[in-house]
Amino acid sequence: MSRFRSPGWCQVRSLSILLGVLCALAQPAGAEVEVHPTIAQALERLYNFDFDGAHAILDQHIEARPEDPLGHLMRGGAFLFYELDRLKILESEFFKDDEKIGKKKLDPDLAIKTELMRSIDLTQAIAEARLAENGADAEALLALCLAQGLLTDYVGLVEKRKLKSLSSARQAERYARRLLAIDSSYYDAHLSSGVNEYLLGSLPFFVRWFVPIEGIEGDKARAFERLELVAERGSFLGPFARILMSIMALREKRPELALELLDALNREYPENPLIRKELLKVAEKLERGELSTAE
C-alpha cells in the first residue's frame, strides 16, 4: 500500500513542474530490461552533475552505435538537464512555489536549445524508422516516449508554454501505453502515467475538463504508487522516480518522506551538489519545525 495520501491543494501552475526533468536522468537499478554499459556510465556521470563527462561517454556511444536512438535521446537529456540546472529550475523552492513557476523570468541559452532539438529530432527519426520495420520494437517506443518527455520539459518549464507542452505529454502517454502493451517489463513507462495522474490531480475540477489525458483520472495516490514501481523496478528511470517522489512529498506536506528519499539519493550520488544541498535544507527546516506536515 502506498505511503502517500493527497490533501489535494496544489494549484494549476504546478502543471509542468514534475515534468521538469522527466527524461533527463536514468540509472539501472534491479533492471529487467538490459541497458547498454556506456549508456549506464553516461547517466551515472549525469546524475553526479558531471555534464562534460556524460557527453564524452555519449559521444563515444553514438560514434560506435549511431543507429541506437537512446544514445541521441540521452545526449538531449544531458543538454536539457544542464539548462534546467543553469536556470536553477531544479531548486526545491522553485518546485514548491507555483507563482515562481509562472512568473520567474528565464534567459534560455539558444545554443543549448538548438542541440537539444537536434537530439530530439535524431531520436525520433531513428526510432520511427525502426518502428516502420517492426511495429513491436520496444526500444524504439521507449525512445519516442522519452523524446516527447524532453520536449514537454523544455517547452513547459524553460519556454513556459504550458498548454503547448500538454500536447507532448499526451503523446508520451500514448507511446507509454503502446510500449507496456507489447512488453510489460519496461517498468520505466509507468513514470509517464504516474506524472500525468499527479498533474491532473493537482488541477481544479473545471480545468480538468479541458485538459483530459486518456486513461488518466487525476488520482494522486495512484500516481505515487506508479512512481514507486518505477523506483523499485525501472531499468532507466528508477532514481529519477525517487526525485519526483521527493518533490511530491514536499508539496504534499510529507517532509519526512522527502528527507528519506533525498538521503538515499545523496548516498548513491555523492558528487551531486544539488541533492546534497536540498537534503541539508530539508533536514534543517525539519529540525527548526519550519515544514508543516499533513494531518
C-alpha positions in Angstrom: 0.0 0.0 0.0 1.3 3.5 -0.9 2.6 5.7 1.9 1.1 8.8 0.1 -2.2 10.4 0.8 -3.1 13.6 -1.0 -4.6 16.7 0.6 -5.3 17.9 -3.0 -4.2 21.6 -2.5 -1.8 22.2 -5.4 -2.5 24.9 -7.9 -2.9 24.8 -11.7 0.6 26.4 -12.2 2.2 23.2 -10.9 1.2 21.7 -14.3 4.7 21.3 -15.7 6.7 21.1 -12.5 7.1 17.4 -12.3 7.8 17.1 -16.0 10.9 19.4 -15.5 13.4 16.7 -15.8 11.3 13.8 -16.9 13.7 12.1 -19.2 17.0 13.7 -18.4 18.3 11.2 -15.9 18.3 7.5 -15.6 20.3 4.7 -14.0 19.8 0.9 -14.0 18.6 -0.5 -10.6 17.4 -4.0 -10.4 16.8 -3.9 -14.1 14.8 -6.4 -16.1 15.5 -4.6 -19.3 19.1 -4.6 -20.5 20.8 -1.2 -20.5 23.9 -0.8 -22.6 27.0 -0.3 -20.4 28.1 3.0 -21.9 24.6 4.5 -21.5 24.7 3.4 -17.9 28.1 5.0 -17.4 27.0 8.3 -19.0 23.9 8.5 -16.9 25.9 7.8 -13.7 28.0 10.8 -14.6 24.9 12.9 -15.4 23.4 12.1 -12.0 26.5 13.3 -10.4 26.3 16.6 -12.4 29.4 15.8 -14.4 27.9 17.0 -17.7 31.1 17.1 -19.6 31.9 13.5 -18.6 28.4 12.4 -19.6 28.7 14.0 -23.0 32.2 12.4 -23.6 30.8 9.0 -22.9 27.7 9.6 -25.0 29.8 10.8 -28.0 31.7 7.6 -27.9 28.5 5.6 -27.7 26.9 7.4 -30.7 30.0 7.0 -32.8 30.0 3.3 -32.2 26.2 2.8 -32.4 24.7 5.7 -34.5 21.6 3.6 -35.1 20.8 3.5 -31.3 18.0 6.1 -30.7 18.7 6.0 -26.9 22.2 7.4 -27.4 20.8 10.5 -29.1 18.0 10.7 -26.6 20.3 10.7 -23.6 22.5 13.3 -25.2 19.4 15.5 -25.5 18.7 14.7 -21.8 22.2 15.9 -20.9 21.6 19.2 -22.7 18.2 19.7 -21.0 19.3 18.8 -17.5 22.3 21.2 -17.8 19.9 24.0 -18.8 17.5 23.2 -16.0 20.4 23.3 -13.6 21.8 26.5 -15.0 18.5 28.3 -14.8 18.0 27.0 -11.2 14.7 25.3 -12.1 15.7 22.3 -10.0 15.8 24.2 -6.7 13.2 22.9 -4.3 12.0 26.5 -3.7 11.1 26.7 -7.4 9.3 23.4 -7.1 7.1 24.5 -4.2 6.3 28.0 -5.4 3.5 28.0 -8.0 3.8 31.7 -8.5 7.6 31.4 -9.2 6.9 28.7 -11.8 4.6 31.0 -13.7 6.3 34.4 -13.3 10.1 33.9 -12.9 11.9 35.3 -15.9 14.3 33.0 -17.6 17.1 33.6 -20.1 17.4 30.4 -22.2 20.6 29.5 -23.9 19.7 29.3 -27.6 22.7 27.2 -28.5 21.6 24.6 -25.9 18.1 24.7 -27.4 19.5 24.0 -30.9 21.4 21.0 -29.7 18.5 19.7 -27.6 16.1 19.9 -30.5 18.6 18.3 -32.9 18.9 15.4 -30.5 15.2 15.0 -30.2 14.8 15.1 -34.0 17.5 12.4 -34.5 16.0 10.2 -31.8 12.5 10.4 -33.4 13.8 9.8 -36.9 15.8 6.7 -35.9 13.0 5.3 -33.7 10.3 5.9 -36.3 12.3 4.2 -39.0 12.8 1.2 -36.7 9.0 1.1 -36.0 8.3 1.2 -39.7 10.2 -2.1 -40.0 8.9 -3.6 -36.7 5.9 -2.1 -35.1 6.7 -4.0 -31.9 10.1 -2.5 -31.4 10.0 -1.8 -27.7 13.3 0.1 -27.5 12.1 2.4 -30.3 8.8 3.1 -28.5 10.7 3.8 -25.3 12.9 6.3 -27.1 9.9 8.0 -28.6 8.2 8.2 -25.2 11.3 9.8 -23.6 11.8 12.2 -26.5 8.3 13.5 -26.0 9.1 13.9 -22.4 12.2 16.0 -23.2 10.1 18.2 -25.5 7.5 18.6 -22.8 10.1 19.6 -20.2 11.7 22.3 -22.4 8.5 23.8 -23.7 6.8 23.8 -20.3 9.5 24.8 -17.9 12.0 26.8 -19.9 9.8 28.4 -22.6 6.8 28.4 -20.2 4.3 27.4 -23.0 2.4 25.1 -20.7 -0.6 24.4 -22.9 1.7 23.6 -25.8 3.6 21.2 -23.5 0.4 19.2 -22.9 0.4 18.0 -26.5 3.8 16.3 -25.9 2.7 15.0 -22.6 -0.3 13.3 -24.2 1.9 11.8 -26.9 4.4 10.5 -24.3 1.4 8.8 -22.6 0.3 7.2 -25.8 3.7 5.8 -26.5 4.0 4.5 -22.9 0.7 2.6 -23.2 1.7 1.1 -26.5 5.0 0.0 -25.1 3.6 -1.6 -22.0 1.1 -3.5 -24.1 4.0 -5.0 -26.0 6.4 -5.6 -23.1 5.3 -5.1 -19.5 8.9 -5.4 -18.3 9.5 -1.8 -19.3 8.5 -0.5 -15.9 10.0 2.9 -16.7 7.0 3.6 -18.9 4.8 3.8 -15.8 6.5 7.0 -14.9 4.6 8.8 -17.7 1.3 7.7 -16.3 2.3 8.5 -12.7 3.3 12.0 -13.5 0.2 12.6 -15.6 -2.0 11.2 -12.7 -0.4 13.7 -10.3 -0.6 16.7 -12.7 -4.3 16.2 -13.4 -4.9 15.5 -9.7 -3.3 18.9 -8.9 -5.7 20.8 -11.2 -9.1 22.4 -10.2 -12.0 20.3 -11.4 -13.1 22.7 -14.1 -9.6 22.8 -15.6 -9.5 19.0 -15.9 -12.5 19.2 -18.3 -10.2 21.0 -20.8 -7.0 19.0 -20.4 -8.0 15.3 -20.4 -5.5 12.6 -21.0 -6.9 9.2 -22.0 -6.9 6.7 -19.2 -5.7 9.2 -16.5 -8.1 10.1 -13.7 -6.0 12.5 -11.6 -5.6 10.1 -8.7 -2.5 11.3 -6.7 -2.3 8.1 -4.6 -2.2 6.1 -7.8 0.5 8.5 -9.1 2.7 7.8 -6.2 2.2 4.0 -6.4 3.2 4.0 -10.1 6.3 6.0 -9.3 7.2 3.6 -6.5 7.0 0.8 -9.1 9.4 2.7 -11.4 11.7 3.4 -8.4 11.9 -0.2 -7.4 12.0 -2.0 -10.8 12.8 0.6 -13.5 15.7 0.0 -15.8 16.3 3.6 -16.7 14.3 6.0 -14.5 14.4 4.4 -11.0 16.5 7.2 -9.3 14.6 9.9 -11.2 11.3 8.5 -9.9 12.7 8.9 -6.4 13.5 12.5 -7.2 9.9 13.1 -8.3 8.6 11.3 -5.2 10.7 13.6 -3.0 9.2 16.7 -4.8 5.7 15.3 -4.4 6.3 14.6 -0.8 7.4 18.2 -0.1 4.4 19.6 -2.0 2.0 17.3 -0.2 3.4 18.0 3.3 5.4 14.8 3.7 8.8 16.2 4.6 10.0 13.1 6.5 9.5 11.0 3.3 11.3 13.6 1.2 14.2 13.5 3.7 14.4 9.7 3.4 14.4 9.8 -0.4 17.0 12.6 -0.6 19.3 10.9 1.9 19.3 7.7 -0.2 20.0 9.6 -3.4 22.8 11.6 -1.7 24.5 8.3 -0.7 24.1 6.9 -4.2 25.3 10.1 -6.0 27.7 11.8 -3.5 29.2 14.1 -6.2 25.8 15.8 -6.9 25.8 19.2 -5.1 22.1 19.9 -5.6 21.0 16.7 -3.9 23.3 17.4 -1.0 22.1 21.0 -0.8 18.4 20.0 -0.8 19.0 17.2 1.7 20.6 19.7 4.2 17.9 22.3 3.6 15.1 19.8 4.3 16.9 18.4 7.4 17.5 21.9 8.8 13.9 23.1 8.2 12.5 19.9 9.8 14.7 20.4 12.8 13.6 24.0 13.2 9.9 23.0 12.7 9.5 25.1 9.6 8.0 22.4 7.4 4.4 21.6 8.0 3.1 18.0 7.8 -0.3 16.7 6.6 -2.8 15.7 9.2 
